[in-house]
Amino acid sequence: MSVAGVFNRRVRGFRVVEVVGLGILLTLVTSVYLAKTFAGSERQQIARMQQEIQDEGMRKRLLEAEVAHLEQPRRIEQLAQMMQLQPIAPDHEITEDALIDVARRRELPRAPVVAAPISPEALAADGPEALPDDASAPPPPEAQR
């Protein structure tokens, strides 16, 4: 069959070229419609995101203004005078490295003595769950004898 035969061949009264052309046209129209629909939803999503960005920017500016107000030296000074706070004496200042030594020297408060004995089951029920690193240490050699 020659090329001219394809253009002249008819199926149920229509040329094959016309049927193929109509199919291509319908496919193009449908794809353009779907592309515009998806683009519209994308456009709405972009607009919504831009609005959220603007709202967050406004909230950020409000928070920065509030921080600036709260950090005003005059306001802090008035609050300190109201609470009768005094500046820290130079002999009370300490470096970060020395904090550990201060914590070691400070005596920890002792727990009050319990009058009634508590069963180990009750203590285990109230305590945290044991972790693999929480394995108990073996008792000292004096207690084993």
MODELLER restraints for C-alpha pairs under 7 A, 6 or more apart:
rsr = mdl.restraints
at = mdl.atoms
rsr.add(forms.Gaussian(group=physical.xy_distance, feature=features.Distance(at['CA:7:A'], at['CA:15:A']), mean=6.80, stdev=0.5))
rsr.add(forms.Gaussian(group=physical.xy_distance, feature=features.Distance(at['CA:7:A'], at['CA:16:A']), mean=6.76, stdev=0.5))
rsr.add(forms.Gaussian(group=physical.xy_distance, feature=features.Distance(at['CA:7:A'], at['CA:17:A']), mean=5.81, stdev=0.5))
rsr.add(forms.Gaussian(group=physical.xy_distance, feature=features.Distance(at['CA:8:A'], at['CA:15:A']), mean=6.27, stdev=0.5))
rsr.add(forms.Gaussian(group=physical.xy_distance, feature=features.Distance(at['CA:9:A'], at['CA:15:A']), mean=5.66, stdev=0.5))
rsr.add(forms.Gaussian(group=physical.xy_distance, feature=features.Distance(at['CA:9:A'], at['CA:16:A']), mean=6.24, stdev=0.5))
rsr.add(forms.Gaussian(group=physical.xy_distance, feature=features.Distance(at['CA:10:A'], at['CA:16:A']), mean=5.93, stdev=0.5))
